[in-house]
Amino acid sequence: MQAINRFRIPACATAAVLCGLLAAPAAAQAPSDFDPPHTPWGHPDLQGIWTSNGVMGVPAEQPKEVLTAEDIARQERNEALRNQQEPDRDVNIVWDEPETERKISQPSLVVDPPNGRIPITAEMQQAVDDWGPSHYGIGITSWTDLDLWDRCITKGFPTVMAPMGYNNAYEIMQTPDYVLIRYEIIHDMRIIPLDGRAPLHENIQQYWGDSRGRWEGNTLVVEVTNFSDKTFGTQQPLGSYRGGGSGMRVVERFTLTDENTIDYRATLEDPRAFTAPWTLGIPLIRDNSYVIYEYACHEGNYGLEHILSAAFKDR
């Protein structure tokens, strides 16, 4: 589905992790003894088109058992912001992607720690709260207040792995020395070397970081470092997962648990953002009938002009 200018369509697991509190995972699919098919050169064959639609609607985090006064105030503020920006939420049905027939049940997308909560630091929570209103188009003073997705630069990583209302497809391609992943959102293409090369110098930072992969048995393990500080606070709630600065490190694991399911796990570490590492778990379902159409975003960047015009209309 082509995504044209939107401001802002809520993510399916939405309105809660950077600008509010989303809800999250439990145990995603556990690795099994499945003997996967292999490529001619001997690696497990992950090739094909996969979607995260099986967990569409699963919250990012599990609800807190006990809410503080600050939690309640934050929830009320975010609900008011959403109602102000999106008085008729049913309008988004135009953009929504049909869910897959196969649904996977889990309490949240966060599978570790066991309580399904992101162990966020006080500093990062304050940054999230400060950034929240701009997520709804409130208090914008320039294009720099808008996130990378609104600016059609990138959806961000690992944000792109979380299911949203649409464009939740990932095409995996393999060679003996590389794994390539094409993401439907923004059509980002990620190239993961498998040849043991050293990471980039720490001074070279990128929106999606620097990926290095290896096989551990039937699991593809990818370590991602060298994130840019420009990615922090620039994604929507599930975006940047309250982290994403230059100090973040992500370790991904892709494991085929049957012919049509990849158990995807991503463990995030960032001392500034998190008090402890935490893990995102998203089962990916094979869907080779899925057609990845052009993701036009807003061509000519007209959407950005209109967003800014709307933000300044009453000033």
N, C-alpha and C positions, 0 to 999 in steps of 0.2 A: 504494500500500500504506500502511496506517495504521501509524504507528510509536508504539507505546505505551512505557511505561517500560522503558528499557534501561540497563544499566550494566555494562559498556559494550560495545557491538557494534563490533568493529574496522572501521575504514574499509577499503575495498578496496585502497587503495594504502598501507596503513597502518603503524602502529607504527614510524615512523621519523621524522618530522620534528619534532615538538616534543618528544615523549617518547621518541624513539628515533631511528632513522634510516630514513626511507622511501626508496624508490627513485624515480627520476624520468625525464623525457621526452627525447625527441630531437626531431628536427624533426617538428613536427606538420604538417598539410596546408599546403603552400605556396600562397600566392595565385596565381590563374590568370587567364587572359583571359576567363573566363566572363562572358557578358552576362546579368546577373540580371533576373528580372521586376521591374517597378516598380509602385508604388502609383499610384492615379489622380493624386496630386499630384507624382509624379516621383521619389520616393525609392526606392532598392532595397527590395524587399519581403522582410522577414525574418519575417513573421508566421507563426505556427504553433506547434506543440509540438516541442521539441527535447530530446534526451537526450545525456548524456556517457557512456552505457553502452558506446560503441564502444571506449573506452580503459579500461574497468573492468579492474582487475588490473595496469595499467601502473604501475610504481613512480613515486613523486614525484621521486626523485632517482636518478641512476645511482650504483652502488656506488663507493666510493673505490678507486683502484688500490692504494694503500698505506695500511694501517690503523696508526694510532698505538696506543700502549698505552692512552691515554685512550679512543680509539674502541672498542677491544675491550672495555674495562671497561664502557663505556656500553651496548654491545650486550648483554653478559651480564646487566647489571642490568635492562635493559628486558625481556629474555626471561624472567627470573625473575619480574618484576612481572606480565607477561602470564599466565604459568603459574599464578601465585598467584591472580589474579583470574578467570581463564578456564580452569580445568582441562579442561573439555570444550568445545572450540571448535566442535565440530560442531553444538552446540545453535543456533548462529546461522543454520543453514540455514533455520530457520523464517522468518526475516526477509528472507533474501536475495532480491533482485530478479533475475528471469531476465535474462541478458545478451542483447544484440541479436545477430541473425544476422550483422550486419556488424561485423567487428572491424577496428580500425585499429592497426597495429603501429608502435610507436615506443619508443625505449629508456627514456624517462622523460617525465614531464610538464614538467619543466624543459627548455626548448629553448635557452636562452641563460643562462649561458655554455655553450660547446660541451661542456664536461665534464659537463654535466647536474647540477651541484651548486649549491645555494644558497650564495652567498658571505656566510656568517653571521659576525658579529663575535664576539669572545671574550665580550663582555658579554652578548650575546643567547644564546650557547650556554650560558653559566652559568645564565641565567634559565630556559632550556628544561630544563636538568638539574635545577634546583631544583624546578621545577613538575611534573616527570615523575611522581613517585609519586602525587600527588593525582589524576592522570589515571586511575589504576587503583583509586581509592577508598582509598588508603593515606595516613594522616597528616592526614585531614580534621578540622578543628576547628570549622568553621561553614559555612553555605551560601555564604559568600564564596569558599571554596576550590573551589567547583564552577564549571564553565565555563558560558557563556551558553546552550549547547545543552542541557546537563543541566537548566538552570533554565527551559527552554522559552521563552527570550527571542528568540534568533536563532541561526542556524548560523554567521553571520559572513561577511564578504566580504574577499577573494575565495574563501575556503574553500568556499563553497556551490557553486562551479563545478567542484570536483574530484569525480570519481565515488566513491561509497561503495557500501555493500551494497544500498542501496535509496533510493527517492525522488530520482532524478537527472533530474528533468524541469524544463523551463523553458518557459513560454509567453510568446511575444513578441507584443505588440500595438503598433500604430503609429497616430499621427495626424500631421498636418503639423507640429505643434509639439512633440510628445513621442514618446518610445519608452517603453513600459511592459514590464517583465519580472516575471512572477509565478513565484516559485520554489516547487517542491513542498515542500521542507524548510521547516517552520514557516510556510509560506504567506506569506513576505515578499513585498511588492509594491514594486517599485522604479520610480520615475518619473524619467525622464531628460529634462530640458528641452533643446530644440534651438534656442531662440530667441536665443542669444547673451547671455543675462543674466549678470551678474557672479556669482562664487561667493559663498557666505555669508561673513559676517565670520569671521575666524579664531578668534574666541572661541566660536563656535557649532560644537560638535563632536557627532558622531553615530556610533552603532555602525557604520553602513554608509558613513560619510563623506557628502560632498556631490558629486553627479554633474552634470557638464555635457557635453552631447554635440554633435557636429557631423559633417557628412558630408565625407569627403575622397574624391572619386570615388565608388566603389562600397563604400567602407569606412566603417562607423560608428565614429567615434573618441570615446571617453568618458574624460574626465579626472576623477579622484575624489580629493578632498582632505578636510580637516576631520574626520579620524578621531578617535574618542575614545580616550583612554588606557585606558578601561575594557575595550576590546576586546583589549588585549594580554594574552597568556597565558591567555586565557579560551576559546580554541578547542582542539579536539583536534589531534593532530599536524599534519595538513594544515591545521588551523585557524590562522588569523592568519599562517600561513606564517612563523612566527618573527618576526613584525613586528606591524603593526596598531596602533601607537601614533599619537599626534597628529602625529608627524613623517612619517608614511607618505604617499606619493603613488602612485597607480596610474593607468596609462594603458591602457585596453582598446581592442582593435580587433576588430570583427565583420565578416568578409568572406565572402560567399557564393562558394564555389568551384565548386559545381554546384547543381542544384535541391534537393538533399537534404543538403548539408553546409555548415556555417558554420565557417570557420577562426577560432577564438577565441584571441586572445593577450592577455595581461595582463602589463605590465612594472611591477615594484614597485621603489620607491626609499624608503629610510629610513636616514639616516646612522647612527642609533643601532643599528639591527638588521643592516644589510648593508654590506659593504665596497664594494659596487658594485651597480648596478641588475641585476636578473635578470628573465627572462621565462618565464611559464607558457604552455604551448600545449596547448589541449584542443579537438579537433574535436567539433563538435556535430552529431548526426544527426537529421534530421527524422523524427518519428514521430507523425503526426496521429491514429493509432489509439490512442495512449496516453491513458488516462483519469487525470486528476489527482484523486484522492480526497481527502477531508478528512485533514489531518495533525493528529491529535488530541494528539500528544506525550503528556503524562500529565495528563489532565484533573483539575482541582481541585488540581494540584500534589502529588498523593499520592506520586508517584515521588520527589520531593525529600525528603519526610518519611521514606520508606523507606530511601533512600540514606543519610541521616544516621543513621537508627536502626542500620543495618548497620555503619556506620563506628564507632559508639560501643558496639556490643554487647559488646566485650571490655574496655571501660574501666570 
